[in-house]
Amino acid sequence: MGQTTYTPKPLDLSKVQLPDELNELVELMAKNVHEVWAKSRIEQGWTYGPVRDDAKRNNPCLVPYEELPEIEKDYDRNTALETLKLIMSVGFEIRRK
């Protein structure tokens, strides 16, 4: 199979502003994103290790969300934030009951 060039083209959501009251939701979603990822990794046989080692299936991020370095939390927050922006940009409303 020949090499292909993939250029990601996410929607431009830079102008979508989330209401401040959704900041709590962003953090809850970020934590859940991490929990889902960690559960999947553990089910695949990965364990905690201080250094990532794909051959040994060790990953230093297999810790509770609260113990992650901020750079890792930011990755999960960005996933949550961009998901919420997409939802709003296509016309859905998000509100607390």
Steps between C-alpha positions, in 0.01 A plus 500: 500500500636842407548785738205735525493856619238578755425861584256535790230761440305554820223757489614851589333552836722789609211746498272280713490631855376273776299656781699518826257262668630221274852516646399249767368269227828529307692376804253216566520394137880520502516273803260254337700503175804397704304235690368345177850503347658349814234229529556403137878487545474287815262263322764468225759393757675833560626589847653802667868558436708812567601512133287410199610168357277365223672160498436451873166680483597748770365854508563772759152645438322199650429696815189680626421817304587715800856362496565570132747770402322818385613444141311170495193654665511775236486236226182354653354846564558594137317188384205590723506866402511434127220243532278748682578772245407264216171412668414867538618598151253261336207643691464297817454662840662379816330595823477367851163370620 
